[in-house]
Every structure is written in C-alpha cells, then in structure tokens.
C-alpha cells in the first residue's frame, strides 16, 4: 500500500512521533493506522503524545554568537530537574548552535542535527526523558559586535536568563556590563521610539487620571503628566535607565563614554508569560519518579 504524506501527518498528530518514525511504522504495517499506533507504542516512540498537553514552563535558555549574529533559544520542560540533566543540556546547546543557521523558530524546527530535524530530536527526548518539552522561541540580534550573558547558568552558555546585546564599537567588557544590566532590569525597549505605542498610551491614561485626582488646574496637570512620562521612559527604556554598574550615568551615557552605540538587545527568561500550575515540591518529585 502506498504511504501518503497525509497518512504520515495523521499518525504524527495522533502519536506525537517523528516524521521518519511515523513513515516507518506505516510501512511496517502496510498503512494500517491502528497497527501503526501500536507499533509506535511498542517501540516507545508514542510516549510524546501522552505528554504533549502538559505545561512546560521550566527548562533552559541557551545563547550562541558567531560572526556578528547572536541567538537565544528557549527550550522548555515540565520540571527544573530536566534542566540539570546533561543529555538535555547537550541537546539544548546543539539546538542553539543550529539556530545560528536560521532566522525563525519555524525554520529551526526543521534544521537537521546529527541526521534528524530538531522537531524529531525533541520528540525522541520527550519519549526518553518522560516529560513534555517545547522549543518555544528564538530571538536574533545582529550587529558589528554581539555580546552574550547568561544569568543563573546551569552550564556553559545556558541558564534561566539569556541576554544578547548588539554594539557598534566598544568591546566585550562594556558589552558584558550592559548585558548584565539588561538581565537585572528587564527594559521594555532600547529607546523611547521603540516602545509599544499601546503601552505608552495606557501609561499616559493612568498617569492622567492620577493627576486629575489632585484637583489641580489643567495647565498644572499637563506639566505633571509630562514629568511623569519622562520618568516612565527613563525607567523602562534601556538607554534611559540608570546604569547599574554606575548609577551616576544612564546606560546611553555609559555606552558613549566607552565609545560604543547600543544597536539592539534581547532578554529571554525561562517560562516568562507561561501560566504555571502550582504544585508542591513533594508532588513534583512523586510525579517525576512515577513517570506520569
């Protein structure tokens, strides 16, 4: 029986198995879908399907830099234990290195490492380790000089927070200082012009309402809003923030003194924005030991 792409797709969606494993299962079972599912289960290749609905909010962020291109990749797992697993760390490092060859996470899913696309490598890891895992995102920073920094490192080049800073001029030292600043302060944007307009408008509305509650004249209120918005921009933009290394300077002033211009940055923290299910430590250990 001819094995079609639609059959392979259906089996992959049903079992979570990799493309080549699904194709092999269908070939071995003459296209019979139920028999192919059982074949994959027997081989231990359908385990991923049981895990796919579970929240993966732990894991690691890995960074890699080459020839003026920096990437930060987030690979999630269900528990923090997996982030300490050497095999998981090796896989994440290889995925980050592969990310240097592509521009989007969709392209990265199809990038081949050791003869397999990343999507299949993840499926195999889910089956072997027994936890849901996701390649959640990747970010890219390009510049004449890209410097990376990992906060709370679990291994070389990977940890809970990964930062990339792009510079035009300067050196690794100032780049690392700025990257450490980004890790600590989590700025919303590089400068005022880069801020999300909706965020700016929302903040302005809140500050306007607060100012009007003071009962002061409209002209005074306008001045109050102007001053408060200026402070807001200083607090949330990288170039406007006080430099943590030397609070007497803004980050922009510190960069200028070092003979460099910040062209871009990225800060990726594990699990940010994912709604985590509260679970006590004992329950987490029990779940891990049971393989549930």
MIDOSE-1310 file (N, C-alpha, C; in nm, 2 decimals, decimal comma, always signed):
residues 292
xxxx	+0,08/-0,12/+0,00/+0,00/+0,00/+0,00/+0,09/+0,12/+0,00; +0,05/+0,22/-0,08/+0,13/+0,34/-0,09/+0,11/+0,43/+0,03; +0,22/+0,47/+0,09/+0,21/+0,56/+0,21/+0,21/+0,70/+0,17; +0,11/+0,78/+0,20/+0,09/+0,92/+0,16/+0,14/+1,01/+0,27
xxxx	+0,16/+1,13/+0,23/+0,20/+1,24/+0,33/+0,09/+1,26/+0,43; -0,03/+1,25/+0,38/-0,15/+1,28/+0,47/-0,16/+1,17/+0,58; -0,12/+1,05/+0,54/-0,12/+0,94/+0,64/-0,02/+0,96/+0,74; +0,10/+1,00/+0,70/+0,21/+1,03/+0,79/+0,17/+1,14/+0,89
xxxx	+0,11/+1,24/+0,83/+0,07/+1,36/+0,91/-0,03/+1,32/+1,02; -0,13/+1,24/+0,98/-0,23/+1,19/+1,07/-0,17/+1,11/+1,19; -0,08/+1,02/+1,15/-0,01/+0,94/+1,25/+0,07/+1,02/+1,35; +0,14/+1,12/+1,29/+0,23/+1,21/+1,38/+0,14/+1,29/+1,47
xxxx	+0,03/+1,34/+1,42/-0,06/+1,42/+1,51/-0,13/+1,33/+1,62; -0,15/+1,21/+1,59/-0,21/+1,12/+1,68/-0,12/+1,07/+1,79; +0,01/+1,05/+1,75/+0,10/+0,98/+1,85/+0,21/+1,08/+1,90; +0,24/+1,19/+1,82/+0,35/+1,27/+1,86/+0,48/+1,22/+1,81
xxxx	+0,48/+1,11/+1,73/+0,61/+1,05/+1,69/+0,67/+1,14/+1,58; +0,80/+1,12/+1,55/+0,87/+1,19/+1,45/+0,82/+1,15/+1,31; +0,85/+1,23/+1,21/+0,81/+1,20/+1,07/+0,86/+1,07/+1,02; +0,99/+1,05/+1,04/+1,05/+0,92/+0,98/+1,00/+0,80/+1,06
xxxx	+0,98/+0,82/+1,19/+0,93/+0,70/+1,27/+0,78/+0,67/+1,23; +0,70/+0,78/+1,20/+0,57/+0,75/+1,16/+0,56/+0,69/+1,02; +0,65/+0,73/+0,93/+0,65/+0,67/+0,80/+0,70/+0,52/+0,81; +0,80/+0,50/+0,89/+0,84/+0,36/+0,91/+0,73/+0,27/+0,97
xxxx	+0,66/+0,32/+1,06/+0,55/+0,25/+1,13/+0,44/+0,21/+1,02; +0,41/+0,31/+0,94/+0,31/+0,28/+0,84/+0,36/+0,18/+0,73; +0,48/+0,19/+0,70/+0,54/+0,10/+0,60/+0,54/-0,05/+0,66; +0,58/-0,06/+0,79/+0,59/-0,19/+0,85/+0,45/-0,25/+0,87
xxxx	+0,35/-0,17/+0,87/+0,21/-0,22/+0,90/+0,12/-0,20/+0,78; +0,18/-0,19/+0,66/+0,10/-0,18/+0,53/-0,01/-0,07/+0,54; +0,03/+0,04/+0,60/-0,07/+0,15/+0,60/-0,18/+0,15/+0,71; -0,18/+0,04/+0,79/-0,29/+0,02/+0,89/-0,26/+0,12/+1,00
xxxx	-0,35/+0,22/+1,02/-0,33/+0,32/+1,12/-0,32/+0,27/+1,26; -0,42/+0,19/+1,30/-0,42/+0,13/+1,44/-0,30/+0,05/+1,47; -0,27/-0,04/+1,37/-0,15/-0,12/+1,39/-0,02/-0,04/+1,40; -0,02/+0,07/+1,32/+0,10/+0,16/+1,33/+0,11/+0,23/+1,46
xxxx	+0,00/+0,27/+1,52/+0,00/+0,33/+1,65/+0,05/+0,23/+1,75; +0,00/+0,11/+1,75/+0,05/+0,01/+1,84/+0,20/-0,02/+1,82; +0,24/-0,02/+1,69/+0,39/-0,04/+1,66/+0,47/+0,07/+1,73; +0,43/+0,19/+1,72/+0,50/+0,30/+1,78/+0,50/+0,29/+1,93
xxxx	+0,39/+0,25/+1,99/+0,38/+0,24/+2,13/+0,48/+0,13/+2,18; +0,48/+0,02/+2,10/+0,57/-0,09/+2,14/+0,71/-0,05/+2,14; +0,75/+0,03/+2,04/+0,89/+0,08/+2,03/+0,92/+0,20/+2,12; +0,81/+0,25/+2,19/+0,83/+0,36/+2,29/+0,84/+0,49/+2,22
xxxx	+0,79/+0,50/+2,10/+0,80/+0,62/+2,02/+0,67/+0,71/+2,02; +0,57/+0,66/+2,09/+0,44/+0,73/+2,10/+0,42/+0,79/+2,24; +0,52/+0,78/+2,32/+0,51/+0,84/+2,46/+0,49/+0,99/+2,45; +0,54/+1,06/+2,35/+0,53/+1,20/+2,35/+0,39/+1,25/+2,34
xxxx	+0,30/+1,17/+2,28/+0,16/+1,21/+2,27/+0,10/+1,23/+2,41; +0,13/+1,14/+2,50/+0,07/+1,15/+2,64/+0,12/+1,27/+2,71; +0,24/+1,32/+2,67/+0,29/+1,43/+2,75/+0,26/+1,57/+2,69; +0,21/+1,57/+2,56/+0,20/+1,70/+2,49/+0,11/+1,80/+2,55
xxxx	+0,01/+1,76/+2,63/-0,08/+1,85/+2,68/-0,04/+1,92/+2,82; +0,08/+1,87/+2,87/+0,12/+1,92/+3,00/+0,20/+2,05/+2,99; +0,19/+2,13/+3,09/+0,25/+2,26/+3,09/+0,40/+2,25/+3,10; +0,48/+2,30/+3,01/+0,62/+2,30/+3,02/+0,67/+2,45/+3,04
xxxx	+0,70/+2,48/+3,16/+0,74/+2,62/+3,19/+0,88/+2,63/+3,25; +0,95/+2,52/+3,27/+1,08/+2,52/+3,31/+1,18/+2,50/+3,20; +1,30/+2,46/+3,22/+1,39/+2,44/+3,11/+1,51/+2,53/+3,11; +1,56/+2,56/+2,99/+1,68/+2,64/+2,98/+1,67/+2,74/+2,86
xxxx	+1,74/+2,85/+2,87/+1,77/+2,94/+2,76/+1,92/+2,92/+2,73; +1,95/+2,90/+2,60/+2,09/+2,89/+2,56/+2,12/+3,00/+2,46; +2,24/+3,05/+2,47/+2,28/+3,16/+2,37/+2,40/+3,11/+2,29; +2,42/+3,17/+2,17/+2,53/+3,14/+2,09/+2,56/+3,26/+2,00
xxxx	+2,68/+3,28/+1,97/+2,72/+3,40/+1,89/+2,83/+3,36/+1,79; +2,81/+3,41/+1,67/+2,91/+3,38/+1,56/+2,90/+3,49/+1,45; +3,01/+3,55/+1,42/+3,02/+3,64/+1,31/+2,92/+3,75/+1,31; +2,90/+3,81/+1,42/+2,81/+3,93/+1,43/+2,66/+3,89/+1,44
xxxx	+2,63/+3,76/+1,47/+2,50/+3,72/+1,48/+2,49/+3,64/+1,62; +2,39/+3,68/+1,70/+2,37/+3,62/+1,83/+2,23/+3,56/+1,83; +2,21/+3,44/+1,89/+2,08/+3,38/+1,91/+2,06/+3,34/+2,05; +1,94/+3,35/+2,10/+1,89/+3,30/+2,23/+1,78/+3,21/+2,20
xxxx	+1,79/+3,08/+2,25/+1,68/+2,98/+2,23/+1,63/+2,93/+2,36; +1,50/+2,93/+2,37/+1,43/+2,87/+2,49/+1,37/+2,74/+2,46; +1,42/+2,64/+2,54/+1,36/+2,50/+2,53/+1,30/+2,47/+2,67; +1,17/+2,44/+2,67/+1,11/+2,42/+2,80/+1,09/+2,28/+2,83
xxxx	+1,08/+2,25/+2,96/+1,05/+2,12/+3,01/+0,94/+2,14/+3,12; +0,89/+2,03/+3,18/+0,79/+2,04/+3,29/+0,85/+2,08/+3,42; +0,97/+2,02/+3,45/+1,03/+2,04/+3,58/+1,17/+2,09/+3,57; +1,22/+2,15/+3,68/+1,35/+2,21/+3,68/+1,46/+2,09/+3,68
xxxx	+1,42/+1,97/+3,72/+1,51/+1,86/+3,72/+1,57/+1,84/+3,58; +1,49/+1,85/+3,48/+1,53/+1,82/+3,35/+1,64/+1,92/+3,30; +1,63/+2,05/+3,35/+1,73/+2,15/+3,31/+1,87/+2,11/+3,36; +1,87/+2,03/+3,46/+2,00/+1,98/+3,52/+2,05/+1,85/+3,46
xxxx	+1,97/+1,80/+3,37/+2,01/+1,67/+3,30/+2,11/+1,70/+3,19; +2,22/+1,63/+3,19/+2,33/+1,65/+3,10/+2,29/+1,63/+2,96; +2,21/+1,52/+2,93/+2,16/+1,50/+2,80/+2,07/+1,61/+2,74; +1,99/+1,66/+2,83/+1,90/+1,77/+2,79/+1,99/+1,90/+2,76
xxxx	+2,09/+1,92/+2,84/+2,18/+2,04/+2,82/+2,25/+2,02/+2,69; +2,30/+1,90/+2,66/+2,37/+1,88/+2,53/+2,28/+1,91/+2,41; +2,15/+1,86/+2,42/+2,05/+1,88/+2,32/+2,03/+2,03/+2,30; +2,01/+2,10/+2,41/+1,98/+2,25/+2,40/+2,09/+2,32/+2,34
xxxx	+2,22/+2,29/+2,38/+2,33/+2,35/+2,32/+2,34/+2,33/+2,17; +2,31/+2,21/+2,12/+2,32/+2,18/+1,98/+2,21/+2,26/+1,91; +2,09/+2,27/+1,97/+1,98/+2,35/+1,91/+2,02/+2,49/+1,89; +2,08/+2,55/+2,00/+2,13/+2,69/+1,99/+2,23/+2,71/+1,88
xxxx	+2,32/+2,62/+1,87/+2,42/+2,63/+1,76/+2,36/+2,62/+1,62; +2,26/+2,53/+1,61/+2,19/+2,52/+1,48/+2,11/+2,65/+1,45; +2,06/+2,72/+1,56/+1,99/+2,84/+1,54/+2,07/+2,95/+1,47; +2,20/+2,94/+1,47/+2,28/+3,04/+1,41/+2,27/+3,03/+1,25
xxxx	+2,21/+2,92/+1,20/+2,20/+2,90/+1,06/+2,06/+2,94/+1,01; +1,97/+2,98/+1,10/+1,83/+3,02/+1,05/+1,79/+3,15/+1,12; +1,67/+3,19/+1,08/+1,62/+3,32/+1,13/+1,49/+3,31/+1,21; +1,42/+3,20/+1,21/+1,29/+3,19/+1,28/+1,29/+3,05/+1,35
xxxx	+1,20/+3,05/+1,45/+1,18/+2,92/+1,53/+1,12/+2,81/+1,44; +1,04/+2,85/+1,34/+0,98/+2,76/+1,25/+1,09/+2,69/+1,16; +1,18/+2,77/+1,11/+1,30/+2,72/+1,04/+1,38/+2,63/+1,13; +1,40/+2,67/+1,25/+1,48/+2,59/+1,34/+1,42/+2,45/+1,37
xxxx	+1,29/+2,44/+1,37/+1,22/+2,31/+1,39/+1,27/+2,21/+1,28; +1,29/+2,27/+1,16/+1,33/+2,18/+1,05/+1,48/+2,17/+1,03; +1,56/+2,24/+1,11/+1,70/+2,23/+1,09/+1,75/+2,09/+1,14; +1,84/+2,04/+1,06/+1,89/+1,90/+1,08/+2,01/+1,90/+1,17
xxxx	+2,01/+1,82/+1,28/+2,12/+1,80/+1,37/+2,14/+1,65/+1,37; +2,27/+1,61/+1,34/+2,30/+1,46/+1,35/+2,20/+1,38/+1,27; +2,16/+1,43/+1,16/+2,07/+1,35/+1,07/+1,93/+1,35/+1,10; +1,88/+1,43/+1,20/+1,74/+1,44/+1,23/+1,70/+1,59/+1,24
xxxx	+1,58/+1,63/+1,20/+1,53/+1,76/+1,23/+1,51/+1,78/+1,38; +1,52/+1,91/+1,42/+1,51/+1,94/+1,56/+1,37/+1,89/+1,62; +1,27/+1,90/+1,54/+1,13/+1,86/+1,59/+1,14/+1,71/+1,63; +1,21/+1,63/+1,55/+1,21/+1,49/+1,59/+1,30/+1,46/+1,70
xxxx	+1,41/+1,54/+1,71/+1,50/+1,53/+1,83/+1,43/+1,56/+1,96; +1,34/+1,66/+1,95/+1,26/+1,69/+2,07/+1,16/+1,58/+2,11; +1,10/+1,52/+2,00/+1,00/+1,41/+2,02/+1,08/+1,29/+2,09; +1,19/+1,26/+2,04/+1,27/+1,15/+2,09/+1,31/+1,18/+2,24
xxxx	+1,34/+1,30/+2,27/+1,38/+1,34/+2,41/+1,26/+1,33/+2,50; +1,14/+1,36/+2,45/+1,02/+1,35/+2,53/+1,00/+1,21/+2,57; +1,01/+1,12/+2,47/+0,99/+0,98/+2,49/+1,09/+0,92/+2,59; +1,22/+0,96/+2,58/+1,33/+0,91/+2,66/+1,32/+0,96/+2,80
xxxx	+1,31/+1,09/+2,82/+1,31/+1,16/+2,95/+1,18/+1,15/+3,02; +1,07/+1,15/+2,94/+0,94/+1,13/+3,00/+0,87/+1,26/+3,05; +0,91/+1,37/+2,99/+0,84/+1,50/+3,02/+0,81/+1,57/+2,89; +0,70/+1,65/+2,89/+0,67/+1,73/+2,78/+0,79/+1,84/+2,76
xxxx	+0,83/+1,86/+2,64/+0,93/+1,96/+2,61/+0,88/+2,04/+2,48; +0,92/+2,17/+2,48/+0,88/+2,25/+2,37/+1,00/+2,34/+2,33; +1,02/+2,36/+2,20/+1,11/+2,46/+2,15/+1,02/+2,59/+2,14; +1,02/+2,67/+2,24/+0,92/+2,78/+2,25/+0,95/+2,90/+2,16
xxxx	+1,08/+2,94/+2,16/+1,11/+3,06/+2,08/+1,26/+3,08/+2,06; +1,29/+3,16/+1,97/+1,43/+3,20/+1,95/+1,43/+3,35/+1,91; +1,53/+3,42/+1,95/+1,55/+3,56/+1,91/+1,69/+3,58/+1,85; +1,69/+3,68/+1,76/+1,82/+3,70/+1,69/+1,86/+3,85/+1,71
xxxx	+1,99/+3,87/+1,74/+2,04/+4,00/+1,74/+2,17/+4,01/+1,65; +2,17/+4,10/+1,55/+2,29/+4,11/+1,46/+2,35/+4,25/+1,48; +2,48/+4,26/+1,48/+2,55/+4,39/+1,50/+2,70/+4,36/+1,47; +2,77/+4,47/+1,45/+2,92/+4,45/+1,43/+2,98/+4,37/+1,55
xxxx	+2,93/+4,39/+1,67/+2,97/+4,32/+1,79/+2,85/+4,27/+1,87; +2,84/+4,14/+1,89/+2,73/+4,09/+1,97/+2,79/+4,02/+2,09; +2,74/+4,06/+2,21/+2,79/+4,00/+2,33/+2,68/+3,93/+2,40; +2,71/+3,81/+2,46/+2,60/+3,74/+2,53/+2,63/+3,73/+2,68
xxxx	+2,53/+3,70/+2,76/+2,55/+3,68/+2,90/+2,43/+3,59/+2,95; +2,47/+3,50/+3,04/+2,37/+3,41/+3,09/+2,37/+3,43/+3,24; +2,25/+3,45/+3,29/+2,23/+3,47/+3,44/+2,18/+3,34/+3,50; +2,23/+3,30/+3,62/+2,20/+3,18/+3,68/+2,23/+3,06/+3,59
xxxx	+2,35/+3,05/+3,55/+2,39/+2,95/+3,45/+2,38/+2,81/+3,51; +2,33/+2,72/+3,42/+2,32/+2,58/+3,46/+2,44/+2,50/+3,40; +2,49/+2,55/+3,29/+2,61/+2,50/+3,22/+2,66/+2,61/+3,13; +2,77/+2,59/+3,06/+2,83/+2,70/+2,98/+2,73/+2,74/+2,87
xxxx	+2,70/+2,87/+2,87/+2,61/+2,92/+2,76/+2,47/+2,90/+2,78; +2,42/+2,85/+2,89/+2,28/+2,83/+2,91/+2,24/+2,84/+3,06; +2,12/+2,89/+3,08/+2,07/+2,91/+3,22/+1,93/+2,96/+3,22; +1,89/+3,03/+3,32/+1,75/+3,08/+3,34/+1,72/+3,20/+3,26
xxxx	+1,82/+3,29/+3,24/+1,80/+3,41/+3,16/+1,92/+3,43/+3,07; +1,89/+3,45/+2,94/+1,99/+3,47/+2,84/+1,97/+3,61/+2,78; +2,09/+3,68/+2,76/+2,08/+3,82/+2,71/+2,18/+3,83/+2,60; +2,14/+3,90/+2,49/+2,22/+3,94/+2,38/+2,22/+4,09/+2,37
xxxx	+2,34/+4,15/+2,35/+2,35/+4,29/+2,33/+2,43/+4,32/+2,20; +2,37/+4,40/+2,11/+2,44/+4,44/+1,99/+2,51/+4,57/+2,00; +2,63/+4,58/+1,96/+2,71/+4,71/+1,98/+2,77/+4,75/+1,84; +2,79/+4,88/+1,83/+2,86/+4,93/+1,72/+2,98/+5,01/+1,78
xxxx	+3,10/+4,94/+1,79/+3,21/+5,00/+1,86/+3,22/+4,94/+2,00; +3,32/+4,98/+2,07/+3,34/+4,93/+2,21/+3,40/+4,79/+2,21; +3,38/+4,72/+2,32/+3,45/+4,59/+2,33/+3,36/+4,49/+2,42; +3,41/+4,37/+2,44/+3,34/+4,27/+2,51/+3,31/+4,31/+2,65
xxxx	+3,40/+4,39/+2,72/+3,38/+4,43/+2,86/+3,26/+4,51/+2,88; +3,25/+4,62/+2,80/+3,13/+4,71/+2,81/+3,00/+4,63/+2,77; +3,02/+4,55/+2,67/+2,90/+4,47/+2,62/+2,85/+4,38/+2,73; +2,94/+4,32/+2,80/+2,90/+4,23/+2,91/+2,84/+4,30/+3,03
xxxx	+2,89/+4,42/+3,06/+2,83/+4,50/+3,16/+2,69/+4,54/+3,13; +2,67/+4,58/+3,00/+2,53/+4,62/+2,96/+2,44/+4,50/+2,96; +2,49/+4,39/+2,92/+2,41/+4,26/+2,92/+2,37/+4,23/+3,06; +2,46/+4,24/+3,16/+2,43/+4,21/+3,30/+2,32/+4,31/+3,34
xxxx	+2,33/+4,44/+3,30/+2,23/+4,54/+3,34/+2,09/+4,50/+3,28; +2,09/+4,45/+3,16/+1,96/+4,41/+3,09/+1,90/+4,29/+3,17; +1,99/+4,20/+3,21/+1,94/+4,08/+3,29/+1,87/+4,13/+3,42; +1,93/+4,23/+3,48/+1,88/+4,27/+3,61/+1,76/+4,36/+3,60
xxxx	+1,75/+4,44/+3,50/+1,64/+4,54/+3,49/+1,53/+4,51/+3,39; +1,55/+4,42/+3,30/+1,45/+4,38/+3,20/+1,38/+4,50/+3,14; +1,46/+4,58/+3,07/+1,40/+4,70/+3,00/+1,30/+4,66/+2,89; +1,20/+4,74/+2,87/+1,09/+4,71/+2,78/+1,13/+4,74/+2,63
xxxx	+1,23/+4,83/+2,61/+1,27/+4,86/+2,48/+1,41/+4,92/+2,48; +1,47/+4,94/+2,37/+1,60/+5,01/+2,36/+1,59/+5,15/+2,39; +1,50/+5,22/+2,33/+1,48/+5,37/+2,35/+1,33/+5,40/+2,35; +1,30/+5,53/+2,36/+1,16/+5,57/+2,37/+1,09/+5,54/+2,24
xxxx	+1,16/+5,56/+2,12/+1,09/+5,54/+1,99/+1,06/+5,39/+1,97; +1,12/+5,30/+2,04/+1,10/+5,16/+2,02/+0,99/+5,10/+2,11; +0,93/+5,18/+2,20/+0,83/+5,14/+2,29/+0,70/+5,11/+2,22; +0,63/+5,01/+2,26/+0,50/+4,97/+2,21/+0,40/+5,09/+2,23
xxxx	+0,35/+5,15/+2,13/+0,26/+5,27/+2,14/+0,14/+5,24/+2,24; +0,09/+5,12/+2,24/-0,02/+5,09/+2,33/+0,02/+5,09/+2,47; +0,14/+5,05/+2,50/+0,20/+5,06/+2,64/+0,21/+5,20/+2,68; +0,26/+5,29/+2,59/+0,28/+5,43/+2,62/+0,15/+5,50/+2,64
xxxx	+0,05/+5,47/+2,56/-0,08/+5,53/+2,57/-0,15/+5,49/+2,70; -0,14/+5,36/+2,74/-0,20/+5,31/+2,86/-0,14/+5,37/+2,98; -0,01/+5,39/+2,98/+0,06/+5,45/+3,09/+0,02/+5,60/+3,10; +0,01/+5,67/+2,99/-0,03/+5,81/+2,99/-0,17/+5,82/+3,04
xxxx	-0,26/+5,73/+3,01/-0,40/+5,74/+3,06/-0,41/+5,73/+3,21; -0,33/+5,63/+3,26/-0,32/+5,61/+3,41/-0,27/+5,73/+3,48; -0,16/+5,78/+3,43/-0,10/+5,90/+3,49/-0,19/+6,02/+3,48; -0,27/+6,03/+3,37/-0,36/+6,14/+3,36/-0,47/+6,14/+3,46
xxxx	-0,52/+6,02/+3,48/-0,63/+6,00/+3,58/-0,58/+6,03/+3,72; -0,46/+5,99/+3,75/-0,39/+6,01/+3,88/-0,37/+6,16/+3,90; -0,33/+6,23/+3,80/-0,30/+6,37/+3,81/-0,43/+6,45/+3,83; -0,54/+6,41/+3,76/-0,66/+6,48/+3,77/-0,73/+6,47/+3,91
xxxx	-0,70/+6,36/+3,97/-0,75/+6,34/+4,11/-0,69/+6,44/+4,21; -0,58/+6,50/+4,17/-0,52/+6,60/+4,26/-0,60/+6,73/+4,26; -0,69/+6,75/+4,16/-0,78/+6,87/+4,16/-0,70/+6,99/+4,11; -0,58/+6,98/+4,06/-0,51/+7,10/+4,02/-0,56/+7,15/+3,88
xxxx	-0,52/+7,27/+3,85/-0,56/+7,33/+3,72/-0,51/+7,24/+3,60; -0,58/+7,25/+3,49/-0,54/+7,17/+3,37/-0,40/+7,19/+3,33; -0,35/+7,32/+3,33/-0,22/+7,36/+3,29/-0,11/+7,29/+3,38; -0,14/+7,28/+3,51/-0,05/+7,22/+3,60/-0,05/+7,07/+3,58
xxxx	-0,17/+7,01/+3,55/-0,19/+6,87/+3,53/-0,10/+6,83/+3,41; -0,11/+6,91/+3,30/-0,03/+6,88/+3,18/+0,12/+6,87/+3,21; +0,17/+6,96/+3,29/+0,31/+6,96/+3,34/+0,34/+6,84/+3,42; +0,25/+6,80/+3,51/+0,27/+6,68/+3,59/+0,28/+6,55/+3,50
xxxx	+0,19/+6,54/+3,40/+0,19/+6,43/+3,31/+0,32/+6,42/+3,23; +0,36/+6,54/+3,19/+0,49/+6,55/+3,11/+0,61/+6,50/+3,19; +0,61/+6,54/+3,32/+0,72/+6,50/+3,40/+0,72/+6,35/+3,44; +0,59/+6,30/+3,46/+0,58/+6,16/+3,50/+0,61/+6,07/+3,38
xxxx	+0,57/+6,11/+3,26/+0,60/+6,03/+3,14/+0,75/+6,03/+3,12; +0,82/+6,14/+3,14/+0,96/+6,14/+3,13/+1,03/+6,04/+3,22; +0,98/+6,04/+3,34/+1,03/+5,94/+3,44/+1,00/+5,80/+3,40; +0,88/+5,78/+3,34/+0,84/+5,64/+3,29/+0,94/+5,60/+3,18
xxxx	+0,97/+5,69/+3,09/+1,06/+5,65/+2,98/+1,20/+5,62/+3,03; +1,24/+5,69/+3,13/+1,37/+5,66/+3,20/+1,38/+5,53/+3,27; +1,26/+5,49/+3,32/+1,26/+5,36/+3,39/+1,25/+5,24/+3,30; +1,18/+5,25/+3,19/+1,15/+5,13/+3,11/+1,24/+5,11/+2,98
xxxx	+1,31/+5,22/+2,94/+1,40/+5,21/+2,82/+1,54/+5,18/+2,86; +1,61/+5,10/+2,79/+1,75/+5,06/+2,82/+1,84/+5,18/+2,83; +1,83/+5,26/+2,72/+1,92/+5,38/+2,71/+1,89/+5,49/+2,82; +1,77/+5,49/+2,87/+1,73/+5,59/+2,97/+1,75/+5,55/+3,11
xxxx	+1,77/+5,42/+3,13/+1,79/+5,37/+3,27/+1,92/+5,41/+3,33; +1,92/+5,42/+3,46/+2,05/+5,44/+3,53/+2,13/+5,31/+3,53; +2,26/+5,33/+3,49/+2,34/+5,21/+3,47/+2,37/+5,15/+3,61; +2,34/+5,02/+3,62/+2,36/+4,95/+3,75/+2,50/+4,95/+3,79
xxxx	+2,59/+4,95/+3,70/+2,74/+4,95/+3,73/+2,78/+5,08/+3,79; +2,72/+5,19/+3,74/+2,75/+5,33/+3,78/+2,62/+5,41/+3,77; +2,54/+5,42/+3,88/+2,41/+5,49/+3,87/+2,42/+5,64/+3,85; +2,54/+5,69/+3,85/+2,56/+5,83/+3,81/+2,54/+5,86/+3,66
xxxx	+2,54/+5,75/+3,59/+2,53/+5,76/+3,44/+2,41/+5,68/+3,39; +2,35/+5,73/+3,28/+2,25/+5,64/+3,22/+2,32/+5,54/+3,14; +2,25/+5,44/+3,09/+2,32/+5,34/+3,01/+2,37/+5,40/+2,88; +2,29/+5,50/+2,82/+2,34/+5,56/+2,70/+2,47/+5,64/+2,72
xxxx	+2,47/+5,71/+2,84/+2,60/+5,79/+2,87/+2,71/+5,69/+2,89; +2,69/+5,58/+2,96/+2,80/+5,49/+2,98/+2,85/+5,43/+2,85; +2,76/+5,40/+2,76/+2,80/+5,35/+2,63/+2,88/+5,45/+2,55; +2,84/+5,57/+2,56/+2,91/+5,68/+2,49/+3,05/+5,70/+2,54
xxxx	+3,06/+5,69/+2,68/+3,20/+5,70/+2,74/+3,29/+5,59/+2,69; +3,23/+5,47/+2,67/+3,31/+5,36/+2,63/+3,33/+5,35/+2,47; +3,28/+5,45/+2,41/+3,30/+5,46/+2,26/+3,21/+5,36/+2,18; +3,09/+5,34/+2,23/+3,01/+5,24/+2,16/+2,86/+5,29/+2,15
xxxx	+2,79/+5,24/+2,06/+2,64/+5,26/+2,05/+2,57/+5,13/+2,06; +2,47/+5,13/+2,14/+2,39/+5,00/+2,15/+2,29/+5,00/+2,04; +2,30/+4,90/+1,95/+2,21/+4,89/+1,84/+2,09/+4,80/+1,86; +2,09/+4,72/+1,96/+1,98/+4,63/+1,99/+2,01/+4,54/+2,11
xxxx	+1,91/+4,47/+2,16/+1,93/+4,38/+2,27/+1,81/+4,28/+2,27; +1,83/+4,17/+2,34/+1,72/+4,07/+2,37/+1,75/+4,01/+2,50; +1,64/+3,99/+2,58/+1,64/+3,93/+2,71/+1,54/+3,82/+2,71; +1,58/+3,69/+2,73/+1,49/+3,58/+2,73/+1,50/+3,51/+2,86
xxxx	+1,39/+3,50/+2,93/+1,39/+3,43/+3,06/+1,30/+3,31/+3,05; +1,34/+3,20/+3,11/+1,27/+3,07/+3,10/+1,13/+3,09/+3,16; +1,03/+3,05/+3,08/+0,89/+3,04/+3,13/+0,82/+3,17/+3,14; +0,88/+3,29/+3,10/+0,81/+3,41/+3,12/+0,68/+3,41/+3,03
xxxx	+0,57/+3,45/+3,09/+0,45/+3,46/+3,01/+0,37/+3,33/+3,01; +0,43/+3,22/+3,06/+0,35/+3,09/+3,07/+0,28/+3,08/+3,20; +0,16/+3,04/+3,20/+0,08/+3,03/+3,32/+0,12/+2,89/+3,38; +0,18/+2,90/+3,50/+0,23/+2,77/+3,56/+0,13/+2,72/+3,66
xxxx	+0,12/+2,59/+3,66/+0,03/+2,52/+3,76/+0,10/+2,51/+3,89; +0,04/+2,55/+4,00/+0,10/+2,54/+4,13/+0,11/+2,40/+4,17; +0,22/+2,36/+4,22/+0,24/+2,22/+4,26/+0,34/+2,21/+4,36; +0,32/+2,14/+4,47/+0,42/+2,14/+4,58/+0,53/+2,05/+4,54
xxxx	+0,64/+2,07/+4,61/+0,77/+2,00/+4,57/+0,75/+1,85/+4,58; +0,69/+1,80/+4,69/+0,67/+1,66/+4,71/+0,59/+1,60/+4,59; +0,49/+1,67/+4,55/+0,41/+1,62/+4,44/+0,49/+1,61/+4,31; +0,58/+1,71/+4,29/+0,66/+1,72/+4,17/+0,76/+1,60/+4,17
xxxx	+0,82/+1,57/+4,28/+0,91/+1,46/+4,29/+0,84/+1,33/+4,27; +0,72/+1,31/+4,33/+0,64/+1,19/+4,31/+0,61/+1,17/+4,16; +0,57/+1,28/+4,10/+0,53/+1,27/+3,95/+0,65/+1,23/+3,87; +0,77/+1,28/+3,90/+0,89/+1,25/+3,82/+0,93/+1,11/+3,84
xxxx	+0,92/+1,06/+3,96/+0,96/+0,92/+3,99/+0,86/+0,82/+3,93; +0,73/+0,86/+3,92/+0,63/+0,76/+3,87/+0,63/+0,76/+3,72; +0,69/+0,87/+3,66/+0,69/+0,87/+3,51/+0,55/+0,92/+3,46; +0,47/+0,98/+3,54/+0,33/+1,02/+3,50/+0,34/+1,14/+3,41
